[in-house]
Amino acid sequence: MIKKPIENLSVTDAVTEKLESMIVEGTFKPGDTLPPERQLARDFAVSRASLRQALSVLEYRGLILSKQGGGNYVCDVVKKSFSDPLLDLIKRHHELKFQVIELRQTLECSAAFYAAKRATNEDRVIIRQRLNDLKATVPMKNPVEEARADLELHLAIADAAHNVPLSLMLRNIYSLLLSEIEENLSLVHQVNINSEKLHGQHHEMVELVMEGDSEGARRVVREHLELIRDTFIKNALVSEPSNDETRAILNQL
């Protein structure tokens, strides 16, 4: 953290804004414990009283939770943004699943493009760690754990794009994305198709981001999501061959 005094038109507002930005940008992630108050006050070159006022504002906004004797925690405010009824609706209608993939293509291809251009050394370390976390889940054949690690890798790449609205949009549909990834991995494990190719694409997209190849990173993310779409299509056509409406929709994709 850069130790730089905060200009003081309103010290409390300045500290609040700085901490809020660090939460939004992912410096402090959901579930993280903030550094001790003494350290934060020293880093920001402000009094403990001003810092505590800022923390109170953030708690009022629902961004942190203060526990007596246990520090201050960043709240997980985005993972439940999509309601269960909407998730159930999407699970029942194949065309909506493919629209989710289209949404991912729109957001994640851009995220990979800008991540390759803007990733810092710290971003690269985090992305590598998320890839290693994902690799560690693969032998378990557990779609739930693998889906979570998969999504965290994609979110780490999005964070590295340093486009706050883009990162927030993806995090605000966390539950929706997690459900889609988990379903896809369940299919992959059931029929044992595309598994090696999917994991190879994860490795390739990370390497391209590391190398700063923005067009290459965007291309691989697009191909990755197209492979996911094709897996869903094949499964839907096999599992519901008599549903003419479903077949018509899927054959247009």
C-alpha distance (Angstrom), angle and dihedral (degrees) to the residues before:
residue distance angle dihedral
M1 . . .
I2 3.83 . .
K3 3.77 110.0 .
K4 3.75 103.3 -139.4
P5 3.80 128.1 150.0
I6 3.79 113.4 -113.2
E7 3.80 115.7 -124.8
N8 3.63 110.2 -112.0
L9 3.74 119.1 -132.1
S10 3.78 85.0 117.9
V11 3.78 112.2 -2.6
T12 3.80 94.4 -168.2
D13 3.81 92.8 49.9
A14 3.80 91.4 47.6
V15 3.80 93.1 50.8
T16 3.80 90.9 45.0
E17 3.80 91.6 51.3
K18 3.81 92.6 47.3
L19 3.80 94.5 49.4
E20 3.81 91.8 44.2
S21 3.82 90.2 52.2
M22 3.80 90.8 50.2
I23 3.81 90.0 52.9
V24 3.81 93.2 46.3
E25 3.81 92.7 47.2
G26 3.80 92.2 48.6
T27 3.81 100.1 -111.1
F28 3.79 84.6 124.4
K29 3.80 109.9 31.3
P30 3.83 131.0 -161.3
G31 3.78 109.3 -70.8
D32 3.81 94.6 19.9
T33 3.77 120.3 130.8
L34 3.78 112.9 -127.6
P35 3.80 116.8 -124.8
P36 3.83 114.7 -90.9
E37 3.79 115.7 -76.2
R38 3.79 91.9 -114.0
Q39 3.82 90.9 56.5
L40 3.82 94.2 45.5
A41 3.80 92.0 49.2
R42 3.80 89.9 50.5
D43 3.82 93.4 46.6
F44 3.80 92.7 50.1
A45 3.82 93.0 38.8
V46 3.80 92.2 -128.4
S47 3.78 135.3 122.8
R48 3.80 122.1 -89.4
A49 3.81 88.0 -118.2
S50 3.83 92.6 57.4
L51 3.79 90.9 45.7
R52 3.80 92.5 51.1
Q53 3.80 90.8 51.0
A54 3.81 89.2 52.8
L55 3.80 91.2 49.3
S56 3.80 89.8 50.5
V57 3.81 90.0 54.3
L58 3.81 91.2 50.4
E59 3.79 91.0 49.0
Y60 3.81 90.3 50.7
R61 3.82 88.7 52.1
G62 3.78 89.8 53.0
L63 3.80 95.2 -115.8
I64 3.79 98.4 115.0
L65 3.78 137.3 24.2
S66 3.79 120.5 -144.7
K67 3.79 116.8 -150.7
Q68 3.78 121.3 -163.0
G69 3.78 105.8 -105.3
G70 3.81 90.9 -9.6
G71 3.78 104.9 85.2
N72 3.78 131.4 -123.2
Y73 3.79 122.3 -52.0
V74 3.80 130.2 -161.8
C75 3.80 108.8 -118.3
D76 3.78 121.8 -126.2
V77 3.79 95.0 -124.1
V78 3.80 101.8 154.6
K79 3.78 109.3 46.1
K80 3.79 94.5 77.6
S81 3.77 97.5 46.1
F82 3.79 93.6 112.2
S83 3.78 112.1 68.3
D84 3.79 123.7 -129.1
P85 3.85 93.5 -117.7
L86 3.81 90.5 58.8
L87 3.80 91.5 47.9
D88 3.81 89.8 51.0
L89 3.81 90.1 49.2
I90 3.79 91.9 53.3
K91 3.80 91.8 48.1
R92 3.82 89.9 55.8
H93 3.82 96.5 48.8
H94 3.79 118.6 58.7
E95 3.79 94.6 -162.7
L96 3.81 90.0 60.8
K97 3.81 91.1 53.9
F98 3.78 89.3 57.6
Q99 3.77 90.6 47.9
V100 3.80 87.7 56.1
I101 3.81 88.3 55.1
E102 3.81 89.8 49.4
L103 3.79 88.2 51.9
R104 3.79 90.4 50.7
Q105 3.80 90.3 50.4
T106 3.79 90.8 52.1
L107 3.79 94.0 50.0
E108 3.79 105.6 29.5
C109 3.80 98.5 45.0
S110 3.80 88.5 56.0
A111 3.80 90.7 44.4
A112 3.81 92.0 54.3
F113 3.81 91.4 46.2
Y114 3.81 93.3 54.4
A115 3.81 94.2 37.8
A116 3.80 89.0 60.1
K117 3.81 88.8 52.6
R118 3.80 99.6 41.3
A119 3.82 110.5 25.6
T120 3.80 113.9 131.5
N121 3.80 124.6 -147.5
E122 3.80 87.9 -100.3
D123 3.82 90.4 52.3
R124 3.80 90.2 51.1
V125 3.80 91.8 52.2
I126 3.81 90.7 51.4
I127 3.82 93.1 46.8
R128 3.82 91.0 50.3
Q129 3.79 90.2 49.8
R130 3.82 92.0 49.9
L131 3.82 89.9 50.6
N132 3.82 90.3 50.7
D133 3.82 89.9 48.0
L134 3.80 89.3 52.9
K135 3.81 92.8 48.2
A136 3.80 89.7 52.2
T137 3.82 91.4 57.9
V138 3.81 96.3 50.5
P139 3.85 98.3 81.1
M140 3.82 89.7 51.4
K141 3.83 92.2 66.9
N142 3.80 87.8 -147.1
P143 3.84 109.2 142.7
V144 3.81 92.9 -165.1
E145 3.81 96.1 56.4
E146 3.79 93.4 36.6
A147 3.81 91.9 50.4
R148 3.79 91.5 52.6
A149 3.81 92.0 50.0
D150 3.81 90.4 44.2
L151 3.79 92.5 53.6
E152 3.81 93.1 45.1
L153 3.81 88.6 57.0
H154 3.81 91.7 52.3
L155 3.81 90.5 46.9
A156 3.81 91.4 50.1
I157 3.80 88.9 55.0
A158 3.81 89.8 47.9
D159 3.82 90.7 50.9
A160 3.81 89.1 51.8
A161 3.82 89.2 59.6
H162 3.82 87.3 70.6
N163 3.78 91.7 -143.2
V164 3.79 103.7 131.3
P165 3.86 98.1 -164.5
L166 3.81 90.6 49.2
S167 3.80 92.9 49.4
L168 3.80 91.8 45.8
M169 3.81 92.8 49.7
L170 3.79 90.8 55.5
R171 3.80 92.9 45.7
N172 3.80 91.2 48.5
I173 3.80 90.2 60.4
Y174 3.81 93.1 43.2
S175 3.82 95.0 126.0
L176 3.79 91.7 47.8
L177 3.81 93.1 50.2
L178 3.80 92.7 44.3
S179 3.81 91.2 52.8
E180 3.81 92.1 49.8
I181 3.81 94.0 47.5
E182 3.80 92.6 46.3
E183 3.81 91.8 51.4
N184 3.79 91.7 48.9
L185 3.81 92.7 49.5
S186 3.80 90.4 48.6
L187 3.80 88.7 56.3
V188 3.79 91.8 46.5
H189 3.81 91.6 52.1
Q190 3.82 93.3 45.0
V191 3.78 97.0 53.0
N192 3.82 97.1 24.1
I193 3.81 94.6 -130.8
N194 3.78 132.2 137.0
S195 3.80 93.6 3.0
E196 3.81 97.4 122.7
K197 3.79 91.8 40.7
L198 3.81 92.7 51.1
H199 3.79 92.2 51.0
G200 3.79 91.4 44.4
Q201 3.80 89.2 54.9
H202 3.81 90.9 52.1
H203 3.79 90.0 53.7
E204 3.81 92.3 45.9
M205 3.81 94.9 49.1
V206 3.80 90.4 51.2
E207 3.80 92.5 49.7
L208 3.81 91.8 49.2
V209 3.80 91.5 50.4
M210 3.82 89.0 49.7
E211 3.79 91.0 50.2
G212 3.79 92.7 49.1
D213 3.82 92.7 -118.6
S214 3.80 98.3 149.2
E215 3.81 97.4 175.3
G216 3.79 91.8 46.1
A217 3.81 92.3 49.4
R218 3.80 91.4 50.1
R219 3.81 90.9 48.5
V220 3.81 94.8 51.5
V221 3.81 92.8 47.8
R222 3.81 88.9 51.3
E223 3.82 91.2 49.5
H224 3.80 90.3 46.1
L225 3.80 92.5 54.5
E226 3.81 91.6 43.8
L227 3.81 88.5 55.5
I228 3.80 89.7 51.7
R229 3.81 90.1 49.3
D230 3.82 91.2 50.0
T231 3.81 90.9 51.2
F232 3.80 90.4 54.7
I233 3.81 92.0 46.5
K234 3.80 94.2 51.7
N235 3.78 92.2 48.2
A236 3.82 93.5 47.0
L237 3.80 93.7 49.7
V238 3.80 91.2 49.5
S239 3.80 97.2 43.3
E240 3.83 96.9 43.7
P241 3.81 106.3 29.7
S242 3.80 93.7 147.3
N243 3.80 95.7 54.3
D244 3.82 101.5 96.6
E245 3.79 93.7 -175.7
T246 3.80 92.1 53.0
R247 3.80 92.0 46.9
A248 3.80 91.6 50.5
I249 3.77 91.9 51.8
L250 3.79 94.4 46.3
N251 3.79 94.7 46.4
Q252 3.80 88.9 58.5
L253 3.82 92.1 57.8
